């Protein structure tokens, strides 16, 4: 058994890479996987749920879209809040609180009997789901400089596993009385007829509960001092007064000090002007401490935080847009440029590339990022991703050759998914690296909120664009204004991310280091901590 474990570790970890703590990584993986299931599992039964509310078939898409989008709206409002909380009180307690609240909202969603209850509980599922924000920051803390790429890959492996398995599990477990009449009879038949969509929620809640227990018992707080760090103003003032005399320099000298190391519990800036006139250190310290620990101002004032957040938001916009288009295009009739696939064929076309990508991507990405660095890895994977996205609808040309169609779907799907997960892993790395460690939660929360609000618009936009593109009654359908147009639009957005990546500084390849006393700081290297 030990030899098998060592063999697997040698495949996952390149030479010189520190091994991640297996128990902590497993606990984080499971809780991220289970919370992501809350997003994906209902996709397969939302249309049937809306019909059960009494709405007509032609209205199903509208109301199903409202229910799905309400979760993204909740995530938008909760993202930064959970990031702020985890920076203030630590990763472990906020993981437990967020996961527990998500557990309650998930079970409540299972008891849905009308559109209003569905919208409310779905919104609270998104609002309470800070696990996605906190989990990324927690992974950053259990990793070091050598293995952070693998840690981020595991985050996206958890998410993508849920994306693949969630809809399938929802389809199997929803409306169990209709699907398994021999199993449900008597009181259980009456109960699960009334609450036909409870079973998928119970399944998610069970996995989530297991994740909560694993976090509680196996995931110690990596930084115990985080809870008191932001409120230690008295200690900061004492340290400031004790060291004030040591900071005075001869005329003409000016130095900036960033004591933001959370291990030292100091977040302040000290300086003197050119005439050696002392600045009011106490007021400066209090002001800087407030800005660096309590305000969104720090994040939006840092141009690289804003840049990475914009890249992250556009990336999420493209992900949801392509996911919507891919299934829609495969289900579309051949005469309109689709493949006329049934739901089971669509499931297979999505499942096979995803399974291969989830296994291969951490191995490939860990080695590629270590050899080339995050920025070049992002650029290479974006080029591959853009090419695969633009070429995807051209599979229709070979629709008469079923073997060729399936081969192209699998091959392009594998390359696209590996490059997709890898590019997002790079961006997630940059979000952690562009700020100091004790700001990682807020940075992830801010980026997450921006991405979620962009995700709300993506399905409607690209779905409507696809419908317009194949409608020969409203316009003349000619290349490129045909079924391929929405895919080309996504490709252009991916190329926009590629252009924006040229503005990223090299320092985002590594975690942001604390600047020691007397070290000069250039404008490009300096974060807005205090000047």
URWO-V666749 format. One record per residue. N is the residue number from 1. RES is the residue in one small letter. SS is DSSP state (~ for helix, > for strand, _ for the rest). BURIAL is + if it has 16 or more other ideal C-beta (glycine too) atoms within 10 Angstrom, else -. D_CENTER is the distance of its C-alpha to the mean C-alpha in Angstrom with 2 decimals. Layout:
n res ss burial d_center
N RES SS BURIAL D_CENTER
N RES SS BURIAL D_CENTER
This chain:
n res ss burial d_center
1 x _ - 34.02
2 x ~ - 33.58
3 x ~ - 34.22
4 x ~ - 31.58
5 x ~ - 29.02
6 x ~ - 30.15
7 x ~ - 30.02
8 x ~ - 26.44
9 x ~ - 25.50
10 x ~ - 27.41
11 x ~ - 25.43
12 x ~ + 21.96
13 x _ + 23.05
14 x _ + 24.96
15 x _ - 28.11
16 x _ - 27.73
17 x _ + 24.23
18 x _ - 24.04
19 x _ - 23.10
20 x _ + 20.27
21 x _ - 21.68
22 x ~ - 21.48
23 x ~ - 21.75
24 x ~ + 19.04
25 x ~ + 16.61
26 x ~ + 17.71
27 x ~ + 17.33
28 x ~ + 13.70
29 x ~ + 13.02
30 x ~ + 15.00
31 x ~ + 13.62
32 x ~ + 9.96
33 x ~ + 11.67
34 x ~ + 13.87
35 x ~ + 11.64
36 x ~ + 9.65
37 x ~ + 13.30
38 x ~ + 14.00
39 x ~ + 12.12
40 x ~ + 13.69
41 x ~ + 17.04
42 x ~ + 18.85
43 x ~ + 18.46
44 x ~ + 21.52
45 x _ + 23.77
46 x ~ + 22.94
47 x ~ - 25.84
48 x ~ + 28.22
49 x ~ + 27.19
50 x ~ + 27.96
51 x ~ - 31.25
52 x ~ - 32.14
53 x _ + 31.97
54 x _ - 34.85
55 x _ + 33.33
56 x _ - 34.67
57 x ~ - 32.99
58 x ~ - 32.74
59 x ~ - 30.75
60 x ~ + 28.21
61 x ~ - 25.68
62 x ~ - 25.89
63 x ~ + 25.47
64 x ~ + 22.85
65 x ~ + 20.78
66 x ~ + 21.45
67 x ~ + 20.30
68 x ~ + 17.02
69 x ~ + 16.38
70 x ~ + 17.43
71 x ~ + 14.30
72 x ~ + 12.23
73 x ~ + 15.03
74 x ~ + 14.78
75 x ~ + 11.13
76 x ~ + 12.34
77 x ~ - 15.24
78 x ~ + 13.73
79 x ~ + 10.72
80 x ~ + 13.11
81 x ~ - 15.60
82 x ~ + 13.70
83 x ~ + 12.81
84 x ~ + 16.52
85 x ~ + 17.71
86 x ~ + 16.12
87 x ~ + 17.67
88 x ~ + 20.89
89 x ~ + 21.33
90 x _ + 19.31
91 x ~ + 16.42
92 x ~ + 18.50
93 x ~ + 20.12
94 x ~ + 17.11
95 x ~ + 15.28
96 x ~ + 18.55
97 x ~ + 19.09
98 x ~ + 15.73
99 x ~ + 15.95
100 x ~ - 19.62
101 x ~ + 19.20
102 x ~ + 16.64
103 x ~ + 19.32
104 x ~ - 21.97
105 x ~ + 20.21
106 x ~ + 19.46
107 x ~ + 23.13
108 x ~ + 24.27
109 x ~ + 22.55
110 x ~ + 24.59
111 x _ - 27.76
112 x _ + 27.13
113 x _ - 30.45
114 x _ - 29.99
115 x ~ + 27.66
116 x ~ - 27.62
117 x ~ - 26.57
118 x ~ + 23.80
119 x ~ + 22.46
120 x ~ + 22.82
121 x ~ + 21.29
122 x ~ + 18.31
123 x ~ + 17.80
124 x ~ + 18.12
125 x ~ + 15.64
126 x ~ + 12.99
127 x ~ + 14.78
128 x ~ + 15.05
129 x _ + 11.62
130 x _ + 10.83
131 x ~ + 10.14
132 x ~ + 6.35
133 x ~ + 7.31
134 x ~ + 10.41
135 x ~ + 9.46
136 x ~ + 7.87
137 x ~ + 11.02
138 x ~ + 13.15
139 x ~ + 12.48
140 x ~ + 13.47
141 x ~ + 16.60
142 x ~ + 17.77
143 x _ + 17.59
144 x _ - 20.10
145 x _ - 20.54
146 x _ - 21.44
147 x _ + 18.71
148 x ~ + 15.48
149 x ~ + 14.58
150 x ~ + 15.21
151 x ~ + 13.20
152 x ~ + 9.94
153 x ~ + 11.16
154 x ~ + 11.67
155 x ~ + 8.13
156 x ~ + 7.42
157 x ~ + 10.95
158 x ~ + 10.40
159 x ~ + 7.89
160 x ~ + 10.35
161 x ~ + 13.26
162 x ~ + 12.54
163 x ~ + 12.29
164 x ~ + 15.64
165 x ~ + 17.38
166 x ~ + 16.42
167 x ~ + 18.58
168 x ~ - 21.32
169 x ~ + 21.60
170 x ~ + 21.69
171 x ~ + 24.39
172 x ~ - 26.46
173 x ~ + 26.44
174 x _ + 26.76
175 x _ + 30.41
176 x ~ + 31.76
177 x ~ + 35.33
178 x ~ - 35.55
179 x ~ - 34.03
180 x _ - 35.79
181 x _ - 38.99
182 x _ - 40.77
183 x _ - 38.26
184 x _ + 38.03
185 x _ - 41.40
186 x _ - 43.24
187 x ~ - 41.25
188 x ~ - 37.93
189 x ~ - 38.62
190 x ~ - 39.23
191 x ~ - 36.20
192 x ~ + 33.66
193 x ~ - 35.37
194 x ~ - 34.70
195 x _ - 31.13
196 x _ + 30.31
197 x _ + 26.51
198 x ~ + 26.55
199 x ~ + 26.41
200 x ~ + 22.81
201 x ~ + 21.73
202 x ~ - 24.02
203 x ~ + 22.55
204 x ~ + 18.97
205 x ~ + 20.56
206 x ~ - 22.52
207 x ~ + 19.66
208 x ~ + 17.84
209 x ~ - 21.19
210 x ~ - 21.54
211 x ~ + 18.23
212 x ~ + 19.54
213 x ~ - 22.79
214 x ~ + 21.34
215 x ~ + 19.39
216 x ~ - 22.66
217 x ~ - 24.93
218 x ~ - 23.10
219 x _ + 20.64
220 x _ - 22.80
221 x _ + 21.59
222 x _ + 21.25
223 x _ - 22.67
224 x _ - 25.24
225 x _ - 26.40
226 x ~ + 23.25
227 x ~ - 24.67
228 x ~ - 27.79
229 x ~ + 26.76
230 x _ + 26.10
231 x _ - 29.35
232 x _ + 31.72
233 x ~ - 33.44
234 x ~ - 36.86
235 x ~ - 36.12
236 x ~ + 34.83
237 x ~ + 38.02
238 x ~ - 40.21
239 x ~ + 38.66
240 x ~ + 39.02
241 x ~ - 42.68
242 x ~ - 43.46
243 x ~ - 42.15
244 x ~ - 43.25
245 x ~ - 46.50
246 x ~ - 44.85
247 x ~ - 42.80
248 x _ - 45.77
249 x _ - 46.38
250 x _ - 49.37
251 x _ - 49.71
252 x _ - 47.53
253 x _ - 44.69
254 x _ - 41.25
255 x _ - 38.38
256 x _ + 34.90
257 x _ + 33.59
258 x _ + 29.99
259 x _ + 30.19
260 x _ + 26.58
261 x _ + 26.42
262 x _ + 25.27
263 x _ - 27.64
264 x _ - 30.47
265 x _ + 29.26
266 x _ + 30.19
267 x _ + 28.39
268 x _ + 31.10
269 x _ + 32.81
270 x _ + 36.52
271 x _ + 38.80
272 x > + 42.27
273 x _ - 43.57
274 x _ - 45.99
275 x _ - 49.00
276 x _ - 47.97
277 x _ - 47.72
278 x > - 45.33
279 x _ - 42.41
280 x _ - 41.96
281 x ~ + 39.57
282 x ~ - 39.09
283 x ~ - 37.96
284 x ~ + 35.78
285 x ~ + 34.14
286 x ~ + 33.53
287 x ~ - 32.09
288 x ~ + 29.79
289 x ~ + 28.69
290 x ~ - 27.84
291 x ~ + 25.85
292 x ~ + 23.88
293 x ~ + 23.11
294 x ~ - 23.12
295 x _ - 22.32
296 x _ - 19.71
297 x ~ - 22.45
298 x ~ + 21.56
299 x ~ + 18.14
300 x ~ - 19.46
301 x ~ - 22.56
302 x _ + 20.97
303 x ~ - 20.92
304 x ~ + 18.54
305 x ~ + 15.87
306 x ~ + 16.46
307 x ~ + 16.52
308 x ~ + 13.21
309 x ~ + 11.67
310 x ~ + 13.64
311 x ~ + 12.55
312 x ~ + 8.80
313 x ~ + 10.04
314 x ~ + 12.40
315 x ~ + 10.14
316 x ~ + 8.21
317 x ~ + 11.84
318 x ~ + 13.13
319 x ~ + 10.92
320 x ~ + 11.98
321 x ~ + 15.36
322 x ~ + 16.09
323 x ~ + 15.19
324 x ~ + 17.59
325 x ~ + 20.15
326 x ~ + 20.31
327 x ~ + 21.43
328 x ~ + 23.53
329 x ~ + 25.24
330 x ~ + 26.03
331 x ~ - 27.56
332 x _ + 29.57
333 x _ - 33.25
334 x ~ - 34.45
335 x ~ - 36.78
336 x ~ + 33.90
337 x _ + 32.10
338 x _ + 30.01
339 x _ + 30.63
340 x _ - 31.87
341 x _ + 29.67
342 x _ - 29.83
343 x ~ - 26.87
344 x ~ - 27.61
345 x ~ - 27.75
346 x ~ + 24.44
347 x ~ + 22.99
348 x ~ - 24.65
349 x ~ + 23.53
350 x ~ + 19.86
351 x ~ - 20.37
352 x ~ + 22.35
353 x ~ + 20.14
354 x ~ + 17.04
355 x ~ + 19.12
356 x ~ - 20.41
357 x ~ + 17.14
358 x ~ + 15.49
359 x ~ - 18.68
360 x ~ - 19.41
361 x ~ + 16.22
362 x ~ + 15.98
363 x ~ - 19.72
364 x ~ + 19.82
365 x ~ + 16.94
366 x ~ + 18.29
367 x ~ + 21.69
368 x ~ + 20.84
369 x ~ + 18.82
370 x ~ + 21.60
371 x ~ - 24.28
372 x ~ - 23.11
373 x _ + 20.62
374 x ~ + 17.10
375 x ~ + 18.43
376 x ~ - 20.71
377 x ~ + 18.33
378 x ~ + 15.97
379 x ~ + 19.12
380 x ~ + 20.49
381 x ~ + 17.48
382 x ~ + 17.20
383 x ~ - 20.92
384 x ~ + 20.70
385 x ~ + 17.86
386 x ~ + 19.98
387 x ~ + 23.09
388 x ~ + 21.79
389 x ~ + 20.45
390 x ~ + 23.83
391 x ~ + 25.84
392 x ~ + 24.22
393 x ~ + 26.47
394 x ~ - 29.53
395 x ~ + 29.49
396 x ~ + 31.46
397 x ~ - 34.41
398 x ~ - 34.97
399 x _ - 34.73
400 x _ - 38.29
401 x _ - 37.49
402 x ~ - 35.27
403 x ~ - 34.93
404 x ~ - 33.81
405 x ~ + 31.31
406 x ~ + 29.68
407 x ~ - 29.83
408 x ~ + 28.13
409 x ~ + 25.40
410 x ~ - 24.67
411 x ~ - 25.10
412 x ~ + 23.19
413 x ~ + 20.44
414 x ~ + 20.16
415 x ~ + 20.26
416 x ~ + 17.78
417 x ~ + 15.16
418 x ~ + 15.73
419 x ~ + 15.56
420 x ~ + 12.46
421 x ~ + 10.46
422 x ~ + 12.46
423 x ~ + 11.90
424 x ~ + 8.11
425 x ~ + 9.00
426 x ~ + 11.57
427 x ~ + 9.72
428 x ~ + 7.55
429 x ~ + 11.13
430 x ~ + 12.64
431 x ~ + 10.79
432 x ~ + 12.27
433 x ~ + 15.45
434 x _ + 16.35
435 x _ + 17.16
436 x _ + 19.22
437 x ~ + 17.98
438 x ~ + 18.96
439 x ~ + 16.91
440 x ~ + 13.53
441 x ~ + 12.56
442 x ~ + 13.68
443 x ~ + 12.18
444 x ~ + 8.58
445 x ~ + 9.82
446 x ~ + 11.54
447 x ~ + 8.94
448 x ~ + 6.70
449 x ~ + 10.16
450 x ~ + 11.16
451 x ~ + 8.53
452 x ~ + 9.34
453 x ~ + 12.98
454 x ~ + 12.92
455 x ~ + 11.55
456 x ~ + 14.55
457 x ~ - 16.97
458 x ~ + 15.83
459 x ~ + 17.33
460 x ~ - 20.51
461 x ~ + 21.01
462 x ~ + 20.78
463 x ~ + 22.50
464 x ~ - 25.29
465 x ~ - 25.58
466 x ~ + 26.01
467 x ~ - 28.60
468 x ~ - 30.45
469 x ~ + 30.42
470 x _ + 32.18
471 x _ - 34.57
472 x _ - 37.93
473 x _ - 39.67
474 x _ - 38.05
475 x _ - 38.08
476 x _ - 39.24
477 x _ + 36.56
478 x _ - 36.89
479 x _ - 34.65
480 x _ - 32.23
481 x _ - 32.25
482 x _ + 31.71
483 x _ + 29.01
484 x _ + 27.51
485 x ~ + 26.98
486 x ~ + 23.45
487 x ~ + 22.31
488 x ~ - 24.07
489 x ~ + 22.37
490 x ~ + 18.88
491 x ~ + 20.47
492 x ~ - 21.70
493 x ~ + 18.34
494 x ~ + 17.15
495 x ~ - 20.38
496 x ~ + 19.74
497 x ~ + 16.63
498 x ~ + 19.09
499 x ~ - 21.60
500 x ~ - 19.37
501 x ~ + 18.57
502 x _ - 22.34
503 x _ - 22.14
504 x _ + 19.94
505 x _ - 22.22
506 x ~ - 22.70
507 x ~ - 21.87
508 x ~ + 18.07
509 x ~ + 18.70
510 x _ - 19.58
511 x _ + 18.68
512 x _ + 20.51
513 x _ - 23.89
514 x _ + 26.08
515 x _ + 29.04
516 x _ - 32.31
517 x _ - 35.52
518 x _ - 37.42
519 x _ - 34.77
520 x _ - 34.79
521 x _ - 31.60
522 x _ - 31.21
523 x _ - 29.62
524 x _ - 26.80
525 x _ - 26.14
526 x _ - 26.49
527 x _ + 23.82
528 x _ + 25.17
529 x _ + 26.24
530 x _ + 29.83
531 x _ - 32.50
